[in-house]
Amino acid sequence: MGVINVTPDSFSDGGLSSSTETAIQHALHLIKEGADILDIGGESSRPGSAFVSVEEELNRVIPVIQALANMNIPISVDTSKPEVMQRAIEAGVTMVNDVNALRAPGALEIVANSDVLVCLMHMQGKPNEMQKNPQYMNVVDEVLAFLQQRLETAQTAGISMDRLVIDPGFGFGKTLEHNLQLLRHLDHFTKIGVPVLAGISRKSMLGAITGNKVDQRIHESVAAALLAVVKGANILRVHDVKATKDAISVYTAMNNDTEI
């Protein structure tokens, strides 16, 4: 899953794709690198990020979705706003990727009344304050319990199991140790029975380990992605598509018993 942030304040690229034209060009670049799905977001969810109005978020993401809808690649919209979900579905997205796990009023119903996939993510708190002092008794058990509860709620609303994906939410209301615990035990999440998405690319947890700035975290991002695959992740949300795919190709070849 290649990341396209149509925002001026993205943590990972500093607004590199903040206009419709640059976002489309970046999407074409990610497709060329081998992305299997594009994740388009119009509001940053980095720690301390500012709120974006529905109108502004729509103005950012809908033109990009419309421009890419006929390019024969699945598109995900990264949003927590029901109004944006509805318009994005009408514009042709394949997935809704919601850091708020469809908890906003009306979100469940909008997705249930469509045929799109949905990724339910765990987040403790809100983006503007989630990293101030996150606390857990047992981060793995608590995140698992939350995601299982949201899956049950989604199914009760009419969203079938084969349309559901879960994301433990690396960096969303977690300390470095919380994130490492989730990565160590990511295989626990695969036992729920739905695909697991891991989004670790360029995140501050990696900077805390290596000391590298956000635009210099390609090596640790690829390493984290590969570890997530080893632990059972099905979808990797990444900024560096080719580097990640090349690393996974080596891992896949190693596990392939067929002689080359």
N, C-alpha and C positions, 0 to 999 in steps of 0.2 A: 504494500500500500504506500504509494508515493504521496508526500505531503505538499499541499499547495495552500499557503497562508495568504489570503487576499486581505492582509491587514498591515497597517503602518507600524505596529508595535509588537510583531511576533518576536518571541525570545530567540528563535533559531536562526532567522535570516534578516532581522532588522527591517522588514518591509520590502524585501527583494521583489515580491510578487504583489505589491499593493495596488496595482492598477489592473484593469481587465486585460489589457494587451500583454503586460508582462506575465500575468498569471497564466494566460493561454500559452505563451511561449515556454514558460517553465513546465507546463503540463506536457507539451510536445517533447520537451527534453526528457522528462521522466518516462514517457512512453518509449522513446528511443532507447533509454537505458534498460527497459524491460519491466516497467511497473505493470502489475496485474490489475490494479485498481487505483483510482485517484481519490484522495480525500481532500475536499475543498472546504475551507473554513473562512468565515468573515468576521470572527471575533476572537481575539486572543484569550486563551484560558491560562496563561502563565501566571505565577504568583504575583498578586498586586495589580493585575490587569484592570483596565477601565471598562465600564459597561458600554455596550454599543446598542443603539436603538434598533428596533425591528426594521424600520425603513432603511437605515444605513446598512445593516447586515444584508438585507435583500438586494440593495443596490450593488453590494460588493460581490455576492456569490451567484446570483441568478444569471447575469450575463455570461459568466464563465461556464456555468453548467450548461446553458443553452448552446454555447459555442462548441462544447465538447460532447454533447449528447449523441451526436451521430458519428462518433469516431470509433465505435465498436470496442470501447473499453468501459467496464463498470465504473460508476461514479458514486462516491459517498459524500454526503454533506455533513460537516462537523458543526453541529448546532444543538442548542438546548431549547430554542424557542419554537413553540408549536407552529406559529405563523410561518416561520422560515422552513420548517419541515414540510408543511403543506405545499408551499410554493415550489420547493425543491423537488418534491415528489411529482408535481405537475410538470416540472421542467425536464424530468427524466432520470432522476437519480435511482440508483440500485439499492443504496443503503443509507440509513440515518445513523450517524455516529454521535452518541449523546453522552457527554461527560456527566450529565445529571441523571442518567438512567431512566428517562421518560417520567420524571417526577413532576414536571411542570404541568399545571392544569390543562387538560386537553391533549397532551402529547401522546398518551397511550391510545386514545381513540383515533387520532389521525393516522398513526402507524398501523393500528389494527384494521382500519378501513382501506388500507392499501395492500400491495403485495411486496413491499420492499423488505429487505433485511434490516435488522437493527442491532447495533452494538451497545450494550448496557455497561457503563463504566462505574467503578467505585471512586467516590471522592469524599473525603472528610472535610466538611466546611464548604466555604465558597472561595472562588479563585482569589478574591482580594485579601483574604485572611487565612487561607488554608495552611500556609506554611509557618504560621506564627509559633505554634506549639502543639503539633499533632500528638495525640496520646492514644495508645491501645494497650489492652491487657495482653492480647495475642493477635497480632496484625493479620496473620494468615487465616485464623479461625473467624475473625470478625469480618474481614473482607469477603470470605467465602459465604458466610451467613447472609450478608447483605445481598450479594449477587444471586444466591439461591432464592431469596425472598422476592427480588425484582423479577427473576425468571418466572416464578409462580404467578406474580401479579400480571405480568405480560401475557402469560398463557390464559389466565382467567379473563383477560380483556379480549381474547380472541386471536392472539399472535401465536402461531404454531411454533413448535420447538425447532423446526427446520429453518426458521427465519431468524433465530436468535444467536447472538455472539456475545461473549463476555470479555471484559477488560479489567484487570485488577487495579488499574490506575496508577502506574508508577509516577511518583512525583506529585500526586494530587492529595495533599494532606498526609504526607509521609516523610519521615526523616531518612537519612541515608541507610541506617540500619533496618528500618521498616522496608525500604525498597529492596535491600539485599535479601532479607528474609522472604519476601514475595518471589524474588527470582530463584532463590534456592528451592522453594517449594511450589514452583509454578505447575509442576505435574499434578499437584492436588486439584488444581482448577480444571484440568483436562478430564477428571473423573466425573464431572457434572454431566457431561454428555453433549455439550455444544462447543463450537470452535472457540478458541482462546486467542484474543488479539493482544499483542505486546507492543507498547509504545515507549521505548526507552531512548530512542535516537536523540543524541545531543543534549540530553537532559542534565540538570544541575547535579544529580547524583554521580554522573560520570565525571563532571568537572571537580567534584569534591574528592574523587579518587585520584585523578591524574593531575589536577591543577591547570588543565588546559581551558582556554576560553571557548565559548560556545561554537565559534566558527572553526575551531581546530580540534573537534572531537570525533573525527571520522573513524579513527582506529578503535577507540573504546566503544563507539556506537556499533561498529561491525562485530566486535567481540561480544558485546551484550546481546545483540540480535542472534548470534550463533548459539550462545548459551541458552537463550529463550527457546530456540528451535530444539536443542538437545532436551530441554525440559518439557517439550510438547506443544509449544505455541504453533498455531495454524496460520496466523496472519501477523506480519510484521509491519508496523507503521513507521516508515523511515524517511529520512531526507536524502540519503546517499544510496540510491537504488542499485546502481551497477555494482558498487563495492560490496554491498550486502548480498546481492544475488551471486556474485563470484565466490564469496566465502561459503555460501550454502551449497553451491555446486561442488566444491571440494568435499564438503561434509557428506553430501549425497553420494558422490562417487566412492568415498571410503566405505560407505555402508551398502554399496551395491555389490552383490556377490558375483555378478556377471563380469567375466574378464574382458578387458578392453583390447 
